[in-house]
Amino acid sequence: MPIIESAIKRARQNTIRRARLQPVNTLMKTMIRKVELAVKEGNKAEAQKLLPLAHKAVDMAVKKFIIHRKNGDRKKSSLAKMVGSLAKK
């Protein structure tokens, strides 16, 4: 447990911020997992339907500084490649 006042306040702030940002992170990971699962199953229509939702979730995480901008770009690109490769089959 922190003893110094500023450390106590910092711990309190971290707890509040984590609670506020965690749903965004969870949503992003869930949407990415759903797209990957649809691609793995070969469900082209479902993957194409979920792709914009996954991109939106990643963009939201980038906007709230949960992940770095370039990390978000990389995630979106890899998802698009997965869905694109499925469309060619």
N, C-alpha and C positions, 0 to 999 in steps of 0.2 A: 504494500500500500504506500502511495506517495505521502510524504510528510510535509513538503513545502507547498505553500498555497497555490503557486502557479502550476505545480505538477498535478495537484488535485483538480484544478480547473481544466487542465489539459486532458486528463483522463476522462473527465465528465464530457468534454467536447468530443473526444474521440468516440465515446460510446454513442452519443447522439448522432454523429456523422455516419458512423458505421450502420446504425439502424436505418438511416435515411437512404444510404446508397446501396445497401445490400439487395433490395428488391430489383434494382436496375441490373445489377450484376447477375442475379439469378435468372432474370428474364432473358438476358443476352445468351447465357450458357444454354438455357432450355431451348431457345429458338435455333441455335446452332446445332444442338443435338437432334432436334426434330428434322431439320433439313438433311443432316448426315444420314439419319435413319431412313428417310424417304429415298435418298439416292441409293443407299445400300440395298433397299428392297426393290429398287428399280421402278418406283412409283413416280413417273415423270410429271404427271399433272399435279400431284401433291407437292413435289419438290419445287415446281415453278410457282405454286401458290404461296408457299411458305418463304420463298427467297426474299421478297420485298419486306416481309415482316421481320426476318432475321437482320436484314440490312438496317432497318429502322431501329431495332434493339441495339445493334452495334453502334450506330450513330449516337444514340442516346447515351450510351456508356462513354463514348468519346467526349461528348458535350459536357458531361458531369465529371470529367477527368478521372474516371475509373480505370480506363486504359489509355495508352498513348495514341495519338492520331494515326501514326504509321502502323501501329499494331492493329487498329481498327480497319485500316485500308487493306492490310494483309489478310485479315479474317474475311472481309467481304469478297476480296479477289479469289481466295481459295474456295469459298462457297459457290461463287459464280462459275468457276472452272468445273467444280463437281457437277453442278446442274447442267452446264453446257455439254459436258462429256456424256451425260445421260441422254441429252436431246439428240446427239449424233447417232446413238445406237438404234 
